[in-house]
């Protein structure tokens, strides 16, 4: 009963833990094997978040073996020299904790949330992923089936489920962002045990990882445990592969139609933008919120509420370590063609290019940005993840305290300028998702 109650407390506390914009203090250092460590102490609640971020995502893969990073996200929950298959989750849950992971084009992130008196156990569990992971036919076949089922449920059997895949394969021709983290099941099926072992040796090495811990810890004791479980891990690969491929400009619009099991047409426009953290990045992020954050945003208010041409609309930045995408989309209302919807979308995009947003709208936007920034570090898990991400992707963990200043320095003119610079026809991919029964019409 105590364990079940504490599991509830972990989840409840993680989401209610609040921050008040005071400076987030942390200790940062590297082990002799190159693993980067970041520690944030907050003894408010008896919870600790242990996160491990590996600088490996789908962009690090062989084009003939895509999906490996995502596959390892699953495989790393399998058996090790000291943990039997299926036992990892049971150990965490038995201690009243929770854990999960995700993979992007640029990184793989693991976290475990535990009562703070279990931190040593958590560090042992996480270190086992690197040191003693067992890669054999049993584990590989199990995870092949898991990944297949995940793809069926999340992508193949979902309306518009392939939209990100279909967008990226058109937006990037040379860069490995051409494929998404789920990768190719055919590649996974053809891969050998040796290929999986080689991938683990290549990327899951301490000098390619950030260990970030936040919560109810004592810094010096935690350092001792980290040294105990991570300090002796050997570097397997001194030169981790990083793709050095610069995608050339689009120079011309790419348009295509995807016929899918959908009832209503979807229109998507994807514009190429610079890497996250670059000068224009912050203005573009604010522009996406002007267009699509909440029911009072421009796309929703105009397309859904006023004109009733769409049942849903949105806009967001797909932030990436190399060049990313600025995506706007809408799903047609009944009887509205994709062409009519796209024309209405374009009117709204043209407005932000041709006119400054109002002072009132700008003030509301700044408030939204500040609120979002506070919320992103309002949990111990959020703090641990952001510290790791800022170090890994931006080279500066202290952005957790200062990045808000970059947003606050953006002007209305900056927002209009990035709209003019990037939201252009020759810099975009346009996709229409149409019902399959329309494929042979006309």
HULIN-V544308 format. One record per backbone hydrogen bond with DSSP energy under -1.0 kcal/mol. CO is the residue of the C=O (numbers start at 1). NH is the residue of the N-H. E is the energy in kcal/mol with one decimal. If there is no record, write none. Layout:
co=CO nh=NH e=E
co=CO nh=NH e=E
This chain:
co=1 nh=5 e=-2.4
co=2 nh=6 e=-2.6
co=3 nh=7 e=-2.3
co=4 nh=8 e=-1.8
co=5 nh=9 e=-2.3
co=6 nh=10 e=-2.8
co=7 nh=11 e=-1.8
co=8 nh=12 e=-2.9
co=9 nh=13 e=-3.1
co=10 nh=14 e=-2.3
co=11 nh=15 e=-1.4
co=12 nh=16 e=-1.2
co=13 nh=17 e=-2.4
co=27 nh=39 e=-3.0
co=29 nh=37 e=-3.3
co=31 nh=34 e=-2.0
co=35 nh=31 e=-2.5
co=36 nh=211 e=-3.2
co=37 nh=29 e=-2.4
co=38 nh=213 e=-2.6
co=39 nh=27 e=-2.7
co=40 nh=215 e=-1.5
co=45 nh=47 e=-2.1
co=46 nh=116 e=-1.8
co=47 nh=216 e=-2.7
co=48 nh=114 e=-2.4
co=49 nh=214 e=-2.1
co=50 nh=112 e=-2.0
co=51 nh=212 e=-2.4
co=52 nh=110 e=-2.5
co=53 nh=210 e=-2.2
co=54 nh=56 e=-2.5
co=54 nh=108 e=-2.2
co=57 nh=60 e=-1.7
co=58 nh=61 e=-1.5
co=62 nh=65 e=-2.8
co=67 nh=71 e=-2.3
co=68 nh=72 e=-2.6
co=69 nh=73 e=-1.4
co=70 nh=74 e=-1.1
co=71 nh=75 e=-2.6
co=72 nh=76 e=-2.4
co=74 nh=77 e=-2.0
co=75 nh=78 e=-2.1
co=79 nh=134 e=-2.4
co=83 nh=80 e=-2.8
co=84 nh=87 e=-2.3
co=87 nh=91 e=-2.6
co=88 nh=92 e=-2.1
co=89 nh=93 e=-3.0
co=90 nh=94 e=-2.5
co=91 nh=95 e=-1.1
co=92 nh=97 e=-2.6
co=93 nh=96 e=-1.6
co=98 nh=113 e=-3.4
co=100 nh=111 e=-2.4
co=102 nh=109 e=-2.8
co=104 nh=58 e=-1.4
co=105 nh=59 e=-2.2
co=107 nh=104 e=-2.9
co=108 nh=54 e=-2.8
co=109 nh=102 e=-2.0
co=110 nh=52 e=-2.4
co=111 nh=100 e=-1.8
co=112 nh=50 e=-2.7
co=113 nh=98 e=-1.9
co=114 nh=48 e=-2.6
co=115 nh=118 e=-2.5
co=116 nh=119 e=-1.2
co=118 nh=122 e=-2.2
co=119 nh=123 e=-2.3
co=120 nh=124 e=-2.1
co=121 nh=125 e=-2.6
co=122 nh=126 e=-2.4
co=123 nh=127 e=-2.3
co=124 nh=128 e=-1.6
co=127 nh=131 e=-2.4
co=128 nh=132 e=-1.6
co=132 nh=81 e=-1.4
co=136 nh=140 e=-2.6
co=137 nh=141 e=-2.5
co=138 nh=142 e=-2.0
co=139 nh=143 e=-2.2
co=140 nh=144 e=-2.2
co=141 nh=145 e=-1.7
co=142 nh=146 e=-1.7
co=143 nh=147 e=-2.8
co=144 nh=148 e=-2.2
co=145 nh=149 e=-2.2
co=146 nh=150 e=-2.3
co=147 nh=151 e=-2.5
co=148 nh=152 e=-2.3
co=149 nh=153 e=-2.5
co=150 nh=154 e=-2.9
co=151 nh=155 e=-2.1
co=151 nh=156 e=-2.3
co=152 nh=157 e=-2.2
co=155 nh=158 e=-1.1
co=158 nh=161 e=-2.5
co=160 nh=163 e=-1.8
co=162 nh=166 e=-2.8
co=163 nh=167 e=-1.7
co=164 nh=168 e=-2.7
co=165 nh=169 e=-2.2
co=167 nh=171 e=-2.0
co=168 nh=172 e=-1.8
co=175 nh=178 e=-1.8
co=176 nh=179 e=-1.2
co=180 nh=183 e=-1.8
co=184 nh=188 e=-1.9
co=185 nh=189 e=-2.6
co=186 nh=190 e=-1.8
co=187 nh=191 e=-1.2
co=192 nh=196 e=-1.9
co=193 nh=197 e=-2.5
co=194 nh=198 e=-2.7
co=195 nh=199 e=-2.0
co=196 nh=200 e=-2.1
co=197 nh=201 e=-2.3
co=198 nh=202 e=-2.2
co=199 nh=203 e=-2.2
co=200 nh=204 e=-1.9
co=203 nh=205 e=-1.5
co=205 nh=208 e=-2.5
co=206 nh=209 e=-1.5
co=208 nh=55 e=-2.5
co=209 nh=36 e=-2.0
co=210 nh=53 e=-2.5
co=211 nh=38 e=-2.5
co=212 nh=51 e=-2.7
co=213 nh=40 e=-2.6
co=214 nh=49 e=-3.1
co=215 nh=42 e=-2.9
co=215 nh=217 e=-2.0
co=218 nh=222 e=-2.6
co=219 nh=223 e=-2.4
co=220 nh=224 e=-1.8
co=221 nh=225 e=-2.0
co=222 nh=226 e=-2.6
co=223 nh=227 e=-2.5
co=224 nh=228 e=-2.0
co=225 nh=229 e=-2.3
co=226 nh=230 e=-2.8
co=230 nh=233 e=-1.6
co=254 nh=430 e=-3.3
co=256 nh=432 e=-1.9
co=258 nh=434 e=-2.5
co=260 nh=262 e=-2.3
co=260 nh=436 e=-1.5
co=265 nh=332 e=-3.0
co=266 nh=433 e=-2.9
co=267 nh=330 e=-1.9
co=268 nh=431 e=-2.5
co=269 nh=328 e=-2.6
co=270 nh=429 e=-2.4
co=271 nh=326 e=-2.9
co=273 nh=324 e=-1.0
co=275 nh=278 e=-1.6
co=280 nh=284 e=-2.3
co=281 nh=285 e=-2.2
co=282 nh=286 e=-2.0
co=283 nh=287 e=-2.2
co=284 nh=288 e=-2.3
co=285 nh=289 e=-1.3
co=286 nh=290 e=-1.9
co=287 nh=291 e=-2.0
co=288 nh=292 e=-1.7
co=289 nh=293 e=-2.1
co=290 nh=298 e=-2.0
co=291 nh=299 e=-2.4
co=294 nh=297 e=-1.5
co=297 nh=301 e=-2.7
co=298 nh=302 e=-2.3
co=299 nh=303 e=-2.6
co=300 nh=304 e=-1.5
co=300 nh=305 e=-2.1
co=301 nh=306 e=-2.2
co=302 nh=307 e=-2.9
co=303 nh=309 e=-2.2
co=303 nh=310 e=-1.7
co=309 nh=333 e=-2.6
co=312 nh=331 e=-2.6
co=314 nh=329 e=-2.7
co=316 nh=327 e=-3.0
co=317 nh=319 e=-1.2
co=318 nh=325 e=-1.4
co=320 nh=276 e=-2.5
co=324 nh=273 e=-2.3
co=325 nh=318 e=-3.8
co=326 nh=271 e=-2.8
co=327 nh=316 e=-2.6
co=328 nh=269 e=-3.1
co=329 nh=314 e=-2.4
co=330 nh=267 e=-2.7
co=331 nh=311 e=-2.5
co=331 nh=312 e=-1.0
co=333 nh=336 e=-2.1
co=337 nh=341 e=-2.2
co=338 nh=342 e=-2.7
co=339 nh=343 e=-2.0
co=340 nh=344 e=-1.8
co=341 nh=345 e=-2.4
co=342 nh=346 e=-2.6
co=343 nh=347 e=-1.5
co=344 nh=348 e=-1.3
co=345 nh=349 e=-2.1
co=346 nh=350 e=-2.6
co=347 nh=351 e=-1.6
co=348 nh=352 e=-1.3
co=350 nh=354 e=-2.2
co=351 nh=355 e=-2.2
co=358 nh=362 e=-2.4
co=359 nh=363 e=-2.2
co=360 nh=364 e=-2.1
co=361 nh=365 e=-2.3
co=362 nh=366 e=-2.4
co=363 nh=367 e=-2.0
co=364 nh=368 e=-2.2
co=365 nh=369 e=-2.6
co=366 nh=370 e=-2.4
co=367 nh=371 e=-2.4
co=368 nh=372 e=-2.6
co=369 nh=373 e=-2.4
co=370 nh=374 e=-2.2
co=371 nh=375 e=-2.5
co=372 nh=376 e=-1.8
co=374 nh=377 e=-1.1
co=375 nh=378 e=-1.6
co=379 nh=383 e=-2.2
co=380 nh=384 e=-2.4
co=381 nh=385 e=-2.4
co=382 nh=386 e=-2.6
co=383 nh=387 e=-2.5
co=384 nh=388 e=-1.8
co=385 nh=389 e=-2.7
co=386 nh=390 e=-3.0
co=387 nh=391 e=-1.7
co=388 nh=392 e=-3.0
co=389 nh=393 e=-3.0
co=390 nh=394 e=-1.1
co=390 nh=396 e=-2.1
co=391 nh=395 e=-1.0
co=396 nh=399 e=-1.7
co=397 nh=400 e=-1.8
co=398 nh=401 e=-2.1
co=398 nh=402 e=-1.2
co=399 nh=403 e=-2.6
co=402 nh=405 e=-1.6
co=403 nh=406 e=-1.1
co=403 nh=407 e=-1.3
co=404 nh=408 e=-2.6
co=405 nh=409 e=-1.2
co=407 nh=410 e=-1.6
co=411 nh=415 e=-1.7
co=412 nh=416 e=-2.1
co=413 nh=417 e=-2.6
co=414 nh=418 e=-2.3
co=415 nh=419 e=-1.7
co=416 nh=420 e=-2.2
co=417 nh=421 e=-2.2
co=418 nh=422 e=-2.6
co=419 nh=423 e=-1.7
co=422 nh=424 e=-2.1
co=424 nh=427 e=-1.9
co=425 nh=428 e=-1.0
co=427 nh=272 e=-1.7
co=428 nh=254 e=-2.2
co=429 nh=270 e=-2.8
co=430 nh=256 e=-2.0
co=431 nh=268 e=-2.5
co=432 nh=258 e=-3.1
co=433 nh=266 e=-2.0
co=434 nh=260 e=-2.6
co=435 nh=438 e=-2.0
co=436 nh=439 e=-1.9
co=438 nh=441 e=-1.1
